[in-house]
Amino acid sequence: MTTSTNLRSERHAAVLPLQLLRQQMDVVLSQVETGTLKIDSILSLSDLDEASSVLYACKLIEVVPGIGKVKARHLLAKMNVSETEQTGNLTLDQRNKLVQLIATEVIAS
């Protein structure tokens, strides 16, 4: 019985930081979706903010108003970036180009 209790507490201790990170990621995505946080500020912060840096680039672009799933994947394909690439792994040049492409796409729609 004590082994089971210890195992549960160990699991809970291991899962808790991940749950908190997921909540932070959801907050970032909802702020981008509502427009309270701009995509360029996210991409410039992705080296510093853990929640932003572990987000998939595709998921982050999808929630930008006026983009959506299809355009997000099209933009990443245009840049030869995988849909599963995390924003923290993008180079500075890729981030800057992505911001430009998103701005152009949003203006066009």
Secondary structure, DSSP 8 states (H G I E B T S, - for coil): -HHHHHHHHHHHHHHHHHHHHHHHHHHHHHHHHHTSS-HHHHHHHTTT-HHHHTSBHHHHHHTSTTTHHHHHHHHHHHTT--TT-BGGGS-HHHHHHHHHHHHHHHHH-
